[in-house]
Amino acid sequence: MIVNLAGVLLLFLLLVILRETGALSNYISGVLMVCGIAIIMASSLNITVGYLGQVALGGCGFMSIGAYTAALITKAMEASGILVGAGAPDTLRFLIGTLAGGVLAAVFGVLVGIPALRLRGDYLAIITLGFGEIIRVIIQNLKFAGGKGFSEGQAGQALVGINRLADIYVVFWMVVISVALLYTFIRSKYGRAIIAIRDDDIAAGASGLNTTFYKVLAFTVSAFFAGIAGGIFAHYIGSLNAATFGWLKSTEYVIMVVFGGMGSLTGSILAAIVLSALPELLRSFSEYRMLAYSVALVLVMIFKPTGLLGTYEFSLYRLLNRIFHGKKAEKKQEVK
């Protein structure tokens, strides 16, 4: 734990040095922030897709709820003069709005999860995909969210004028805290119960686990962090358009989970970084991005059905122990 924390602090120190010396340009910082948002989204989806074993395609629906809630709250606070000036940090408004977005997304996670999780497989995928599209269309027509109202059809406008309160440092710590909380959740008794349900639903229920409760809990936790990612996205991009949160974007995040490893937060992190940075490196071939994703996904499913990392989780302590003490010390630690 201490070793991993030290690694995070060293990584943050490196980020500060690169940023303050000008070695890290605004463009690269923007790419890193996009990667950070993708990390939170992929990690949150891994709770339902990987650890629970249920295919959910409505992640961007919860992300949009968090994004619009956070943006509207911070805009309202700024218009009312709440926590503006007088030494009040901008980050505080950002945190309040983003947390509120996460909470509202979690509420919708409960409302959708209770009926939806009675289904499984393709049926659940269709239900969650439909939910995401319903949320997108509703937001697209809400006047206070930039739309023209339902009577005017779907010709919604973007919600603009959002202060860009999320910088590279804020995003870094939001990613660290989110991943740490998700990892702690998975290692808790709740996470172990969710994994047990994934492995054998009937046996888990027979052993006394309330399978419906744990399924809804997993769905709620996933929705909360998707809402957090949405709040960060809103304050990074500065404007919102409901079309951004379509089913295609939800599919991209699911691909990250499957590609990295269903049941591995480390895999989700690596896949999110690679698949978010890759379009920037291959910008001239951006129209073939989904084709490249599809081919890569098919190859992974053929040769590594559990994803690139499977259920493996990286540990800096374990790595250093292996480097300096060899396999014997590692095995001894595992026995302890």
C-alpha positions in Angstrom: 0.0 0.0 0.0 2.7 2.5 1.0 4.9 1.5 -1.9 2.0 2.0 -4.4 1.2 5.4 -2.8 4.9 6.4 -3.2 4.7 5.4 -6.8 1.6 7.6 -7.4 3.4 10.6 -5.7 6.5 10.1 -7.8 4.3 10.0 -10.9 2.5 13.2 -9.9 5.9 14.9 -9.2 7.0 13.9 -12.7 3.8 15.3 -14.1 4.4 18.6 -12.3 8.0 18.9 -13.4 7.0 18.2 -17.1 4.1 20.6 -16.9 5.9 23.5 -15.2 9.0 23.3 -17.3 6.9 23.4 -20.5 8.0 19.9 -21.6 4.3 18.9 -21.5 2.4 21.0 -24.1 -1.3 21.9 -23.8 -2.0 19.5 -26.6 -0.4 16.5 -24.8 -2.1 17.6 -21.5 -5.4 17.5 -23.3 -4.7 14.0 -24.6 -3.8 12.9 -21.1 -7.0 14.3 -19.7 -9.0 12.4 -22.3 -7.1 9.3 -21.3 -8.0 10.0 -17.6 -11.7 10.3 -18.4 -11.5 7.1 -20.4 -9.7 5.3 -17.5 -12.6 6.2 -15.1 -15.2 5.1 -17.6 -13.6 1.8 -18.5 -12.8 1.0 -14.8 -16.4 1.8 -13.8 -17.8 -0.4 -16.6 -15.5 -3.2 -15.6 -17.6 -3.5 -12.4 -20.6 -4.6 -14.4 -19.1 -6.1 -17.5 -16.0 -7.8 -16.0 -16.6 -8.5 -12.3 -20.4 -9.0 -12.5 -20.3 -10.5 -15.9 -23.3 -8.6 -17.3 -23.1 -6.9 -20.7 -24.2 -3.2 -20.1 -24.1 -0.8 -23.1 -25.6 2.2 -21.5 -22.5 3.7 -19.8 -22.6 7.0 -21.7 -26.2 7.4 -20.5 -24.9 7.7 -16.9 -22.0 9.7 -18.1 -24.3 12.3 -19.8 -26.4 12.6 -16.6 -23.2 13.3 -14.6 -21.9 15.8 -17.2 -25.1 17.9 -17.5 -25.8 17.8 -13.8 -22.2 19.0 -13.0 -22.2 21.7 -15.7 -25.7 23.1 -14.7 -24.8 23.1 -11.0 -21.5 25.0 -11.5 -23.1 27.4 -13.9 -25.9 28.1 -11.3 -23.3 28.6 -8.5 -21.4 31.0 -10.6 -24.5 32.9 -11.6 -25.6 33.2 -8.0 -22.1 34.1 -6.8 -21.8 31.0 -4.6 -18.2 30.1 -3.9 -17.0 32.7 -6.4 -14.3 35.1 -5.4 -13.3 35.9 -1.9 -10.5 33.3 -2.0 -12.9 30.5 -2.9 -11.1 27.9 -5.1 -12.6 27.1 -8.4 -11.8 23.4 -7.7 -14.4 23.4 -4.9 -17.2 24.3 -7.3 -16.0 21.6 -9.7 -15.9 19.0 -6.9 -19.4 19.9 -5.7 -20.9 19.7 -9.2 -19.1 16.6 -10.2 -20.0 14.7 -7.0 -23.6 15.8 -7.5 -23.5 14.5 -11.0 -22.1 11.2 -9.7 -24.9 10.9 -7.1 -27.7 11.6 -9.6 -26.2 9.1 -12.0 -26.1 6.5 -9.2 -29.8 7.2 -8.5 -30.6 6.5 -12.1 -28.4 3.4 -11.8 -30.6 2.1 -9.1 -33.8 2.9 -11.0 -32.6 1.2 -14.1 -30.7 -1.6 -12.4 -33.7 -3.0 -10.4 -35.8 -4.0 -13.4 -33.0 -4.4 -15.9 -30.8 -6.8 -13.9 -33.6 -9.3 -13.8 -32.5 -10.0 -17.4 -29.1 -11.1 -18.6 -27.0 -11.5 -21.7 -28.3 -10.0 -24.9 -31.6 -8.8 -23.3 -29.7 -6.8 -20.7 -27.5 -5.3 -23.4 -30.5 -4.2 -25.4 -32.2 -2.7 -22.3 -29.1 -0.7 -21.3 -28.5 0.4 -24.8 -32.1 1.7 -25.1 -31.7 3.5 -21.7 -28.6 5.3 -23.0 -30.4 6.4 -26.1 -33.5 7.5 -24.2 -31.4 9.7 -21.9 -29.6 11.2 -24.8 -32.8 12.1 -26.6 -34.4 13.6 -23.5 -31.3 15.7 -22.7 -31.1 16.8 -26.3 -34.6 18.3 -26.0 -34.5 19.9 -22.5 -34.4 23.7 -22.8 -32.3 24.2 -19.7 -29.7 21.8 -21.1 -29.4 23.6 -24.4 -32.3 22.0 -26.3 -35.3 23.6 -27.9 -38.0 21.6 -26.2 -39.9 18.5 -27.2 -42.3 20.5 -29.4 -39.4 21.5 -31.6 -38.2 18.0 -32.4 -34.6 16.9 -31.8 -32.8 19.9 -33.0 -31.0 20.5 -29.7 -28.2 23.0 -29.3 -25.0 22.6 -27.3 -24.8 23.7 -23.6 -22.1 26.3 -23.7 -20.4 28.6 -21.2 -19.1 25.9 -18.9 -15.9 27.1 -17.2 -13.0 24.7 -17.8 -12.3 24.0 -14.2 -10.7 20.6 -14.8 -6.9 20.9 -15.4 -4.4 18.1 -15.7 -3.6 18.0 -11.9 -7.3 17.8 -10.9 -7.9 15.0 -13.5 -4.8 13.1 -12.3 -6.1 13.0 -8.7 -9.7 12.3 -9.7 -8.4 9.3 -11.6 -6.2 8.1 -8.8 -9.0 8.4 -6.2 -11.6 6.8 -8.5 -9.4 3.8 -9.3 -8.4 3.4 -5.6 -12.0 3.4 -4.5 -13.0 0.9 -7.2 -10.1 -1.4 -6.3 -11.0 -1.2 -2.6 -14.6 -2.0 -3.5 -13.7 -5.0 -5.5 -11.4 -6.3 -2.7 -14.2 -5.8 -0.1 -16.8 -8.4 0.9 -19.2 -6.7 -1.5 -16.7 -7.2 -4.4 -16.1 -10.8 -3.5 -19.9 -11.4 -3.4 -20.2 -9.8 -6.9 -17.5 -12.1 -8.2 -19.1 -15.1 -6.6 -22.4 -14.2 -8.4 -20.6 -13.9 -11.7 -19.0 -17.3 -11.2 -22.2 -19.1 -10.2 -25.4 -17.2 -9.7 -27.4 -20.1 -8.4 -24.7 -21.3 -6.0 -24.2 -17.8 -4.6 -27.9 -17.4 -4.0 -28.1 -20.9 -2.3 -25.3 -19.8 0.0 -27.3 -16.9 1.3 -26.3 -14.0 -0.9 -29.0 -11.6 -1.9 -28.0 -11.7 -5.6 -30.5 -9.0 -6.7 -29.0 -6.6 -4.1 -25.4 -7.1 -5.1 -26.3 -6.9 -8.8 -28.0 -3.5 -8.3 -25.1 -2.4 -6.0 -22.6 -3.2 -8.8 -24.8 -1.3 -11.3 -25.1 1.7 -8.9 -21.3 1.9 -8.2 -20.6 1.7 -11.9 -23.2 4.5 -12.7 -21.7 6.7 -10.0 -18.2 6.7 -11.4 -19.5 7.1 -14.9 -21.3 10.2 -13.7 -18.0 11.4 -12.1 -16.3 10.9 -15.5 -19.1 12.9 -17.1 -18.5 15.8 -14.7 -14.8 15.8 -15.4 -15.5 15.7 -19.2 -17.9 18.7 -19.0 -15.4 20.9 -17.2 -12.6 19.8 -19.5 -14.3 20.4 -22.8 -16.3 23.6 -21.9 -19.5 22.7 -23.8 -21.8 19.7 -24.1 -23.8 18.2 -26.9 -26.0 15.2 -26.3 -24.8 13.6 -29.6 -21.4 13.1 -27.9 -23.0 10.5 -25.6 -24.4 8.2 -28.2 -24.3 4.4 -28.3 -21.1 4.4 -30.4 -19.2 6.0 -27.5 -20.7 3.5 -25.0 -19.5 0.7 -27.3 -16.0 2.2 -27.4 -15.8 2.1 -23.6 -17.0 -1.5 -23.5 -14.3 -2.4 -26.0 -11.7 -1.0 -23.7 -13.0 -3.3 -20.9 -13.0 -6.4 -23.1 -9.7 -5.5 -24.7 -7.8 -4.9 -21.4 -9.3 -7.8 -19.5 -12.7 -8.4 -18.0 -11.9 -8.5 -14.3 -8.7 -6.4 -14.3 -8.6 -2.7 -13.4 -5.0 -2.6 -14.6 -6.2 -3.9 -18.0 -8.9 -1.3 -18.2 -6.3 1.4 -17.5 -3.9 0.2 -20.1 -6.6 -0.3 -22.7 -8.1 3.2 -22.0 -4.7 4.8 -22.5 -3.9 3.0 -25.7 -7.3 3.3 -27.3 -7.7 6.9 -26.3 -4.2 8.0 -27.5 -4.3 5.9 -30.7 -6.8 8.1 -32.6 -4.5 11.1 -31.9 -1.5 9.2 -33.3 -3.5 8.1 -36.3 -5.6 11.2 -36.8 -5.4 11.0 -40.6 -7.0 7.5 -40.4 -9.7 8.5 -37.9 -12.5 7.3 -40.1 -11.2 3.8 -39.8 -10.9 3.9 -36.0 -13.9 1.6 -35.3 -12.7 -0.8 -38.0 -9.3 -1.0 -36.2 -11.1 -1.5 -32.8 -13.2 -4.3 -34.3 -10.3 -6.1 -35.8 -8.3 -5.8 -32.6 -11.2 -7.0 -30.5 -11.8 -10.0 -32.8 -8.1 -11.0 -32.5 -8.1 -10.6 -28.8 -11.3 -12.7 -28.4 -9.7 -15.5 -30.6 -6.3 -15.7 -29.0 -7.1 -14.3 -25.5 -10.8 -14.5 -24.7 -10.3 -13.0 -21.2 -8.6 -9.9 -22.5 -4.9 -9.0 -22.7 -4.4 -9.1 -18.9 -7.3 -11.4 -17.9 -7.7 -10.9 -14.2 -4.1 -9.8 -13.5 -3.7 -6.7 -11.3 -0.4 -4.7 -11.2 1.3 -4.1 -7.9 4.4 -1.9 -7.6 5.3 -3.6 -4.4 5.1 -7.1 -6.0 7.2 -5.9 -8.9 10.0 -4.4 -6.7 9.9 -7.5 -4.5 10.4 -9.6 -7.6 13.2 -7.5 -9.0 15.2 -7.3 -5.8 14.4 -10.6 -4.1 13.5 -12.9 -6.9 10.6 -15.4 -7.1 11.4 -17.1 -3.7 10.6 -13.9 -1.8 7.4 -13.4 -3.8 6.2 -17.0 -3.1 7.1 -16.6 0.6 5.0 -13.4 0.7 2.1 -15.2 -1.0 2.2 -17.9 1.6 2.1 -15.4 4.4 
